[in-house]
Amino acid sequence: MNHTRDVTKQWNVSGGIRWEDYSDDGANGFNDDVVTWRAATAYTFENSGTTLRSSIGHGFRIPNYNELNGNPGFGIAANPGLDPVESLGWDISIEQAFCDGQYKLGVTYFGNRLEDAIANPSGKGYENLRGTSETSGIEASAEAHFLDDRLSVALSYTWLDRALVDIPDNTAGIRIQAQVNDKLQTGISATYLDSRSYGGDTLSSYYLANLFGNYQVSENVAINARVENLFDESYEYYSGFGSTFPGRGRGIFGGVTISW
């Protein structure tokens, strides 16, 4: 059940509640009735173009198939006795608009508190980390529009202060998109990932660039194309237990969209 209400023109609140009934043999505690919820609010100061947002929510997650059964081929043992994870997450953000919305800046601070979090600290099997585990970080964004919104630039950045596994401390992205004419839209995007291991061997940082375009042939037909990993960057998704999963090299894709 979800509900949103505009308290005033500048202030709105929303909330949701969810009930789930898990059925299991009782060994893992899945056979409980679980109620999760979320509440959020936002307030905009019209004179300054500033928007404040905040949310808080309670979550519940049962162990997934891989966590329960492991992967013997990679030396990851099964652990059918894993308990569910409960969490309390929150965030608070500020967004500032300039020049009638032509430019926007945003910053979000977020955090999570997890009870009995599931992790694979030894690389040999998943287990519950007893007690409370915390994660937190900051997300920042910026966007700008030019030439009567025919050209847009969006930037994003995430910094993790605390995480359960060794995921990138820093990630960043940029997207530039242009409406060349009434039929042609094109752009370029790029992402950067810091060094990370995901519980395996440490992987080097990398960046990827992509090109994309869309041409509206007629009202009902559009041709789209994209080039992923434009500069054929060499990178790896994961490395550990004697196996390495390399990222895909340069790829060229195209298609036709027909609507009616």
C-alpha positions in Angstrom: 0.0 0.0 0.0 1.4 3.4 -1.0 0.1 6.9 -0.6 1.3 10.3 -1.7 -0.1 13.6 -0.4 0.7 17.2 -1.3 0.4 19.0 2.0 1.0 22.3 0.4 2.2 23.5 -3.1 5.8 23.3 -1.8 5.6 20.3 0.5 4.7 16.7 -0.2 4.9 13.5 1.8 4.6 9.8 0.8 4.6 6.5 2.5 4.2 2.8 1.9 3.8 -0.4 3.8 4.1 -4.0 2.7 3.2 -7.3 4.3 4.8 -10.6 3.4 4.2 -14.1 4.6 7.2 -16.4 4.3 6.8 -20.1 4.4 9.8 -22.3 5.2 10.7 -25.3 7.4 11.5 -22.8 10.2 15.2 -23.5 10.2 16.0 -20.0 8.8 13.2 -18.0 10.3 11.5 -17.4 6.9 8.1 -18.5 8.2 7.5 -15.1 9.8 5.1 -12.4 8.9 7.2 -9.5 7.8 6.1 -5.9 7.6 8.3 -3.4 5.7 7.7 0.3 5.3 9.0 3.5 3.8 8.3 7.2 4.4 9.6 10.2 2.4 9.1 13.9 2.2 10.2 16.8 0.0 10.0 20.6 0.4 10.8 23.2 -2.3 11.7 26.8 -1.6 10.3 28.5 -4.7 12.1 31.8 -4.2 15.6 30.1 -4.1 14.9 27.0 -6.2 16.1 24.8 -3.4 14.6 21.4 -2.7 15.2 19.3 0.4 14.4 15.6 0.4 14.6 12.8 2.9 13.4 9.2 3.3 13.7 6.3 5.7 12.6 2.8 5.3 12.7 -0.7 6.8 13.7 -3.7 4.7 13.8 -7.5 4.9 15.7 -9.9 2.6 15.9 -13.7 2.7 19.1 -15.4 1.5 19.2 -16.0 -2.2 19.9 -19.3 -4.0 23.6 -18.7 -4.5 24.1 -17.7 -0.8 22.3 -20.8 0.4 23.8 -23.3 -2.0 27.2 -21.8 -2.6 29.3 -22.8 -5.7 31.5 -25.8 -5.1 33.2 -25.3 -8.4 34.7 -22.1 -7.1 35.3 -23.4 -3.6 32.3 -21.6 -2.1 30.6 -23.9 0.4 26.8 -24.1 0.9 25.2 -22.6 4.0 21.6 -23.6 4.2 21.4 -22.2 7.8 21.7 -18.5 6.8 19.3 -16.1 8.5 17.4 -13.3 6.8 18.7 -9.7 6.8 16.8 -6.8 8.2 17.8 -3.2 7.4 17.0 0.4 8.2 18.0 2.8 5.4 17.8 6.5 5.2 18.9 9.4 3.1 18.8 13.2 3.1 19.5 15.4 0.0 19.5 18.9 -1.2 19.0 20.0 -4.8 19.7 23.5 -6.1 18.4 24.9 -9.3 19.8 27.9 -11.1 18.7 30.2 -14.0 15.1 28.9 -14.0 16.2 25.3 -13.9 18.8 25.5 -16.6 21.4 24.2 -14.2 21.0 21.9 -11.2 23.3 20.6 -8.5 22.4 17.8 -6.0 24.0 16.1 -3.0 22.7 13.1 -1.1 24.0 11.5 2.1 22.8 8.0 2.6 23.2 5.2 5.2 22.0 1.7 6.1 22.0 -0.3 9.3 21.8 -4.1 8.6 21.1 -6.8 11.2 22.8 -10.2 10.5 24.1 -8.9 7.1 25.2 -11.7 4.7 28.7 -11.5 3.3 31.5 -13.8 2.1 34.5 -12.4 4.0 36.8 -15.4 3.6 35.8 -16.2 0.0 34.9 -19.7 1.0 31.2 -19.3 1.9 28.5 -16.9 2.9 27.7 -16.2 6.5 25.7 -13.9 8.7 27.8 -11.0 10.2 26.3 -11.0 13.7 25.2 -7.7 15.1 24.8 -4.5 13.3 26.7 -3.6 10.1 26.7 -0.1 8.6 27.1 1.3 5.2 27.1 5.0 4.1 28.2 7.3 1.4 27.6 10.4 -0.6 26.1 10.9 -4.1 26.5 14.1 -6.1 25.0 15.1 -9.4 25.0 18.0 -11.8 23.1 18.8 -15.0 23.0 21.6 -17.4 20.8 22.4 -20.5 21.8 24.6 -23.4 20.5 25.7 -26.8 16.8 25.6 -25.7 17.3 22.2 -24.2 18.7 20.7 -27.4 22.0 20.0 -25.6 22.2 18.5 -22.1 25.1 17.4 -19.9 24.7 15.2 -16.8 27.4 14.3 -14.2 27.2 11.8 -11.4 29.6 10.8 -8.6 29.4 8.3 -5.7 31.7 8.0 -2.8 31.4 5.1 -0.4 32.6 5.6 3.2 31.6 2.2 4.4 30.5 -0.9 2.5 30.1 -4.6 3.3 32.3 -5.9 0.5 35.2 -4.4 -1.4 33.2 -2.5 -4.0 34.5 0.7 -5.7 35.0 3.6 -3.3 34.6 6.0 -6.1 32.4 5.8 -9.2 31.7 8.6 -11.7 29.8 9.1 -14.9 29.1 11.7 -17.6 26.4 11.8 -20.3 26.2 14.3 -23.1 23.1 14.3 -25.3 22.2 16.4 -28.3 19.1 16.9 -30.3 20.8 17.6 -33.7 17.6 18.2 -35.5 14.0 17.1 -35.3 14.9 13.6 -36.4 18.4 12.9 -35.1 19.4 12.5 -31.4 22.9 11.5 -30.5 25.2 11.4 -27.5 28.2 10.0 -25.6 28.5 8.6 -22.1 31.4 7.5 -20.0 31.7 5.8 -16.6 34.6 5.3 -14.2 35.0 2.6 -11.6 37.7 2.7 -8.9 39.7 -0.4 -7.9 37.6 -3.2 -6.2 37.7 -6.9 -5.5 34.1 -8.1 -4.7 35.6 -10.6 -2.3 38.2 -11.9 -4.8 41.4 -10.4 -6.3 41.9 -6.7 -6.5 40.9 -5.3 -9.9 42.4 -2.2 -11.5 40.3 0.9 -12.0 38.9 1.5 -15.5 36.7 3.7 -17.6 34.3 3.0 -20.4 32.9 5.3 -23.1 29.8 4.6 -25.2 28.3 6.3 -28.3 24.6 6.2 -29.1 22.2 7.7 -31.6 18.6 7.5 -32.7 17.1 8.6 -36.0 13.3 9.0 -36.4 12.7 7.9 -40.0 8.9 8.5 -39.7 6.3 8.9 -37.1 6.2 5.1 -36.5 9.8 4.0 -37.4 13.1 4.8 -35.7 16.6 3.5 -36.3 18.9 3.3 -33.2 22.6 2.4 -32.9 25.2 2.3 -30.2 28.9 1.6 -29.7 29.8 0.2 -26.3 33.3 0.3 -24.9 34.3 2.8 -27.7 38.0 2.7 -27.0 38.1 -1.1 -26.6 39.2 -0.8 -22.9 40.5 -4.0 -21.3 38.9 -4.6 -17.9 37.6 -7.4 -15.7 34.3 -8.0 -13.9 35.7 -10.3 -11.4 38.8 -12.3 -10.6 39.2 -15.0 -7.9 39.6 -18.7 -7.1 41.7 -19.2 -10.2 39.2 -17.8 -12.7 38.9 -14.4 -14.3 35.8 -12.9 -16.0 36.9 -10.3 -18.5 34.7 -7.4 -19.6 33.4 -7.2 -23.1 35.5 -5.4 -25.7 34.2 -2.9 -28.3 30.7 -3.8 -29.4 28.5 -2.3 -32.2 24.7 -2.7 -32.0 21.8 -1.5 -34.0 18.1 -1.9 -34.3 14.8 -0.7 -35.6 11.8 0.4 -33.4 8.4 0.2 -34.9 5.5 1.7 -33.0 1.8 1.9 -33.7 
